[in-house]
Amino acid sequence: MSERQPSLPPAEPAPWSAPQPGSAHGSPTVLVTGGTGTTGSRVVRMLREEAPSARVRLASRHPDPDGERADPGVEAVRFDWRDPLTHAAALRGADRVYLVAPVAEADPAPLVETFLHAARRAGVRRVVALSSSAVAEGAPGLGRVHRMVRELFPDGWTVLRPSWFMQNFLGDHPLAEGIRRDGTMVTATGAGRLPFVDAEDIAAVAVRALLDDAPHNTAHLVTGPEALDYGTAAEIISRVSGRPVRHQPVSVAERAARYVAGGYPADFAAALAELDAAIRDGLQEEVSDVVRRLTGRPPRSFAAFAQAHRDAWRAPVGADGRGPAS
Ligand SMILES: NC(=O)c1ccc[n+]([C@@H]2O[C@H](COP(=O)([O-])OP(=O)(O)OC[C@H]3O[C@@H](n4cnc5c(N)ncnc54)[C@H](OP(=O)(O)O)[C@@H]3O)[C@@H](O)[C@H]2O)c1
């Protein structure tokens, strides 16, 4: 683990900084876009746990009626960013929104703008939007979404700027597939460090921003407790799983080519690879105290995350690198 962790300045407690379970006014109706995704699914679960009287609407292109029956407190609605006709029905009666902008969209802003205007007309008063630590307000893509949310909901906005998710080391992310295939994580980040964050912690911050009495009206940098390079992450995974894993640094151009080979569109692949260069250059190292300040508990460390998921990397590898051969 890195020993160069920046020390945190003591933060001024904000009025909304203490956890206040169930403090929402009345019973909000919260529309969770990306409700089947990494953060959205956790936001749905935590809203149900923390505000049982809230109505939670899970938006998906493929709503699961069985899921709806399984939890009568969750209403699954069909929602497609590319189909504005689905927006009105999803927004009906909603007063708060968790917003995951359309992924793999070169410029999500126009689709989100249409939606946000519809949300205002429908009576939404609070929007909590997911962006990224790698994206500044106003930058192309999510940066434009960030600005739009602040400008259209000046009295009820929050933007989450999480660091890179620990969950990228699991599932079908290229990093995870590389680990399962041949124990190699390929990046162009060199020895650059990142304060990897658990999606559970991102969702916990999102839920505070959705439920706290006062809207946060700010952007939160959401990080884990320390910045690590991929080589150190590989050492931790090796230690807990017993499977040798290493970091293989490559150039930015090779990283982009590998994303394309993995099925990503060329422009998206190039943009993702450029993010590695920023990490390599030390621009993504900042650690924040947001998780602790808003939830009252420390963010999960990468070592604890890896320990909890050690079996995911122990599994025997199939020919496609996706898991056990059948
Ligand atoms: N991974 C990281 O390290 C990292 C770090 C910082 C920020 N981020 C940001 O996190 C965001 C992704 O969030 P996430 O990881 O929570 O989501 P995710 O797991 O990538 O899932 C994407 C979600 O978007 C929904 N979706 C996709 N296309 C849609 C469409 N056309 N209409 C409606 N819904 C659609 C999917 O729902 P259905 O398939 O059910 O429709 C799914 O729930 C991205 O903006 C990324 O930039 C990621």
PDBQT file of the ligand as one rigid body, heavy atoms in Angstrom, charges set to zero:
ROOT
HETATM    1  N1  LIG A 401     -16.272   2.808 -13.469  1.00  0.00    +0.000 N 
HETATM    2  C1  LIG A 401     -15.585   3.816 -12.941  1.00  0.00    +0.000 C 
HETATM    3  O1  LIG A 401     -14.457   3.658 -12.455  1.00  0.00    +0.000 OA
HETATM    4  C2  LIG A 401     -16.201   5.196 -12.929  1.00  0.00    +0.000 A 
HETATM    5  C3  LIG A 401     -15.550   6.213 -12.218  1.00  0.00    +0.000 A 
HETATM    6  C4  LIG A 401     -16.134   7.488 -12.166  1.00  0.00    +0.000 A 
HETATM    7  C5  LIG A 401     -17.324   7.722 -12.832  1.00  0.00    +0.000 A 
HETATM    8  N2  LIG A 401     -17.926   6.713 -13.527  1.00  0.00    +0.000 N 
HETATM    9  C6  LIG A 401     -19.168   7.007 -14.255  1.00  0.00    +0.000 C 
HETATM   10  O2  LIG A 401     -20.190   6.172 -13.807  1.00  0.00    +0.000 OA
HETATM   11  C7  LIG A 401     -21.198   6.132 -14.822  1.00  0.00    +0.000 C 
HETATM   12  C8  LIG A 401     -21.766   4.727 -14.907  1.00  0.00    +0.000 C 
HETATM   13  O3  LIG A 401     -22.465   4.508 -13.693  1.00  0.00    +0.000 OA
HETATM   14  P1  LIG A 401     -22.700   3.065 -13.126  1.00  0.00    +0.000 P 
HETATM   15  O4  LIG A 401     -21.371   2.355 -13.097  1.00  0.00    +0.000 OA
HETATM   16  O5  LIG A 401     -23.483   3.190 -11.896  1.00  0.00    +0.000 OA
HETATM   17  O6  LIG A 401     -23.603   2.407 -14.249  1.00  0.00    +0.000 OA
HETATM   18  P2  LIG A 401     -23.351   1.056 -15.057  1.00  0.00    +0.000 P 
HETATM   19  O7  LIG A 401     -23.119  -0.079 -14.124  1.00  0.00    +0.000 OA
HETATM   20  O8  LIG A 401     -22.342   1.353 -16.129  1.00  0.00    +0.000 OA
HETATM   21  O9  LIG A 401     -24.772   0.809 -15.712  1.00  0.00    +0.000 OA
HETATM   22  C9  LIG A 401     -25.277   1.663 -16.701  1.00  0.00    +0.000 C 
HETATM   23  C10 LIG A 401     -26.735   1.910 -16.402  1.00  0.00    +0.000 C 
HETATM   24  O10 LIG A 401     -27.234   2.783 -17.417  1.00  0.00    +0.000 OA
HETATM   25  C11 LIG A 401     -28.425   2.238 -17.924  1.00  0.00    +0.000 C 
HETATM   26  N3  LIG A 401     -28.506   2.580 -19.326  1.00  0.00    +0.000 N 
HETATM   27  C12 LIG A 401     -27.589   2.350 -20.291  1.00  0.00    +0.000 A 
HETATM   28  N4  LIG A 401     -28.044   2.828 -21.464  1.00  0.00    +0.000 NA
HETATM   29  C13 LIG A 401     -29.270   3.355 -21.232  1.00  0.00    +0.000 A 
HETATM   30  C14 LIG A 401     -30.251   3.989 -22.037  1.00  0.00    +0.000 A 
HETATM   31  N5  LIG A 401     -30.084   4.187 -23.361  1.00  0.00    +0.000 N 
HETATM   32  N6  LIG A 401     -31.376   4.416 -21.448  1.00  0.00    +0.000 NA
HETATM   33  C15 LIG A 401     -31.601   4.217 -20.128  1.00  0.00    +0.000 A 
HETATM   34  N7  LIG A 401     -30.721   3.622 -19.308  1.00  0.00    +0.000 NA
HETATM   35  C16 LIG A 401     -29.557   3.192 -19.859  1.00  0.00    +0.000 A 
HETATM   36  C17 LIG A 401     -28.347   0.748 -17.704  1.00  0.00    +0.000 C 
HETATM   37  O11 LIG A 401     -29.674   0.277 -17.475  1.00  0.00    +0.000 OA
HETATM   38  P3  LIG A 401     -30.442  -0.821 -18.363  1.00  0.00    +0.000 P 
HETATM   39  O12 LIG A 401     -29.396  -1.609 -19.112  1.00  0.00    +0.000 OA
HETATM   40  O13 LIG A 401     -31.188  -1.628 -17.350  1.00  0.00    +0.000 OA
HETATM   41  O14 LIG A 401     -31.333  -0.020 -19.247  1.00  0.00    +0.000 OA
HETATM   42  C18 LIG A 401     -27.559   0.653 -16.413  1.00  0.00    +0.000 C 
HETATM   43  O15 LIG A 401     -28.399   0.665 -15.287  1.00  0.00    +0.000 OA
HETATM   44  C19 LIG A 401     -20.540   6.604 -16.121  1.00  0.00    +0.000 C 
HETATM   45  O16 LIG A 401     -21.036   7.880 -16.424  1.00  0.00    +0.000 OA
HETATM   46  C20 LIG A 401     -19.079   6.694 -15.737  1.00  0.00    +0.000 C 
HETATM   47  O17 LIG A 401     -18.417   7.746 -16.436  1.00  0.00    +0.000 OA
HETATM   48  C21 LIG A 401     -17.403   5.458 -13.581  1.00  0.00    +0.000 A 
ENDROOT
TORSDOF 0
